[in-house]
Amino acid sequence: MSKPSSTRSRVKNNAKNNSERSSMGRFVYVVMCLFLCLFFALAAYKYRHGIAYYLGFGTAAQKAEKTKSKEDGLHAIRNFEVLSRHDDMIAGIDVSQYQGRIKWDKVAKVEEDFPVRFVLIRATAGKNKVDSRFRTNWKGARDNYLIRGAYHYYRPDEDPVAQADNFVNVVELKSGDLPPVLDIEDNPKKISMDQLRENIQTWCRLVERKYKMKPIIYSGDNFYKVNLKNRFPEHVLWIANYNFFVENIKPHWNFWQFSERGVATGIKGPVDLNIYQGSYDDFVTLTKK
């Protein structure tokens, strides 16, 4: 028995609709694949120097380690890219006791291709902590002809006068050294943020009185924007921002700490990487005369 014409028509229409949906699905799939291919191609081109460095191609990367994890590989790519984009500026590192014993006579380059021109060294923390390797690192940096600076890790709930005393009793600045650095990155638990800002000003005032140099302020990007922005307009800023998608130094960042997973000759394990926004001549004007 033959199907009624209306039934045949519905079957035909359903088949046509299914065919159209199938075609549309294939079209969307192809477009998505093309989009992803284009995205990865553009990303590969954009980060071509860093990828080449990581994979071991090119003169700058012939010594690259092939056994790095995927995470380390991403850090290596970003570090190399950031340094390449800012090769008209100067690069440096910051260290503390957590880097262990540093072979200062070997400290010369970061990511195997970029000269180390300065080093910032933790001296003290809070009202009574002295970094266990400060004196060794302080001497080693100078012996290796690196421009050096000392920083104090500020504990927000401790007395600022005691913290300033701790720093000035440990650090002796000589001609050619950078200004003292205050590292503030934690919220207080026992005092208000307004009180913390007053205490920071107290620390800076006492330390400036000692060295006749206005301290550099170090902080994380978000902490600075929320709590310190426009509060210390006369101070040089050293900002930490490790965001993978931040590729260029911001206009108001004098120093940019862009990675905590850098590689430096003479240092075993990861090290913080920094860029100073300016020429070498500009940088030297910051130092003690």
Beta strands, then each sheet from edge to edge (+ up, - down):
strand 1: 90-95
strand 2: 109-110
strand 3: 114-125
strand 4: 129-130
strand 5: 147-153
strand 6: 181-183
strand 7: 216-220
strand 8: 237-240
strand 9: 255-262
strand 10: 271-276
sheet 1: 2+ 3- 1- 10+ 9- 8- 7- 6- 5-
sheet 2: 2+ 3- 4+
end
